[in-house]
Amino acid sequence: MQKKWWHDKVAYQIYPKSFKDGNGDGIGDLRGIIEKLDYLKELGIGIVWISPFYQSPLVDQGYDISDYYAIDPVFGTMDDMDKLLAEAKKRDIAIVMDLVVNHCSDQHEWFQKALKEPFGPYGEYFYIREGKNGKPPCNWRSYFGGSVWEKLPGQDNLFYLHMFAKEQPDLNWENPKLRREIYKMIRWWLEKGVAGFRLDAIINIKKDLRFQDFPADREDGMCPGSVMLSYAEGVHEFLQEMKREAFAPYQAFTIGELFDFRQEELERYIGKEGCFESIFDFAPHMLGGSEKGWYDRKEVTPDEYRDAIYHSKHISQDIGMMANIIENHDEPRGVSRYLPEGDRNEISKKMIAGISLMTFGLPFLYQGQEIGMTNKRFKSVEEIDDISTLDEYRLALEHGLSEKEALEAVAGMSRDNARTPMQWSREAHAGFSEARPWLAENENYLEINVEDQENREDSVYSFYKKLIALRTEPEYTEAIVYGKQYPLPEEPVNFMGFFRKGSQKTLLVLANYQNEKRTISIQQKIKKIVLNNYNTELEIKGAAIQMESYQFLILEVE
């Protein structure tokens, strides 16, 4: 693998609205991020991806952009952005922005002009089509529920396409003029000093232009948008053009959000000549899903989680680095999703951390993950802000669940779980703001917060810090960053064991993924215990290791 500057880094995602309030209005902002750069540096972070802070009506929390060249006043000013870039550079932290170019806001100048002249030049920036006798052109379902088609205001039989909310019209990438506008904007930000971009929902930019119906999977007579994507051909041409015209001249770091990619095309995405530097590994996140909706989801077992990770590494490690995540702004908290409710403690949280940071790939932390933040307990649907969760709640009610049952069914997957304010201290509002936050804080901030964990050697934060430091430890960096990952030949249930083999060192990673002790036999001679999430001595008898519940070990072996 050709070595890149970002390979030995650990990245950190900031959801700006909930990270730190710098001006006391209850909403996180760029000043708040600047205030916490030293915290990120101390943790060992080298790359920071910030979710959208462009000008936006905030219908979908900033993923509906009305001006790509402006900072929304709620987050600060362009001067604040310039200061953020300068201060991050002093600390050797690369800033990565969110690039949302599958769609824009319906308040964007382009769409407003398209409304006035649907068949004019700006109408061609979007997918505007005639309906079928006043009904949508086809039966595709949007990711947020309902048809992907919305009638143009004042038109009887003209519709525009939106894969997400109706306030987020999809941009027509078939139009070369639109693409040139996008590349111009990307170059503008790179000139300003941004290190690169996370590309939101990027596989959606290519549509099946037949706009035909597909078999329905629900009573609403619609099919999921992912079905359409499986028939769309030619996305790589768009992505390679964007790389050539915008990213490559600046050697920009790019990471794609791809849920629906074909395995045989992975090399075209992250190989030597791939479209991106990396893509997120969503394999564990796809577990437990149901076509019916969140109300029909299944619990994820430890073995399913393990096997999903193993499969991703098997198909990717000879091609390129995928990014390892346990949560992000669109997912619930990982420790609440992948650990049984009664077993969520600092020991088990450290185990999940170790698995994520020791598997092959680029580790991506999400704000609060480093202290083990958990899902919030929503007492009523009125506490939920996320439009996706509200749609799933409505769907659950339609399928016969009571209001209480529907809330319980969807609360665990709500995106708001990850969007509650960052828990900095035991002060009011978790130290996030002096004002009432835009979204209520998780009540457990009194027990889970940065201030407490920074001062404890045995905390989740301290364990993350040790894991991150290992990535640049001269003795182990080659094995951890570039070493191939091989699972143990045989593994019992609720267990994960794999090697990271470098040219000089071999590490064995063991995770007892259950609330019971067990004995594990290994054939290799143990040279050193590199990391242990227990403070007790490790009991080794010959080839047998006695492992405690949720124990995580990194061993250097022959």
Secondary structure by P-SEA (a helix, b strand, c coil): ccccccccbbbbbbcccccccccccccccaaaaaaaaaaaaaacccbbbbcccccccccccccccccccccccccccaaaaaaaaaaaaaacbbbbbbbcccbbbcccaaaaaaaacccccccccccccccccccccccccccccccccccccccccbbbbbcccccccccccccaaaaaaaaaaaaaaaaaccccccccccccccccccccccccccccccccaaaaaaacccaaaaaaaaaacccccccbbbbbbccccccccccccccccccccbbbcccccccccccccccbbbbbcaaaaaaaaaaaaaaccccbbbbbbccccccccccccccccccccaaaaaaaaaaaaacccbbbbccccccbbbbbbcccccccccaaaaaaaaaaaaacccaaaaaaaccccccccccccccccccccccccccccccccccccccccaaaaaaccccaaaaaaaaaaaaaccccccccccbbbbccccccccbbbbbbccccbbbbbbbccccbbbbbbbccccccccccccccbbbbcccccccccbbbbbbbcc
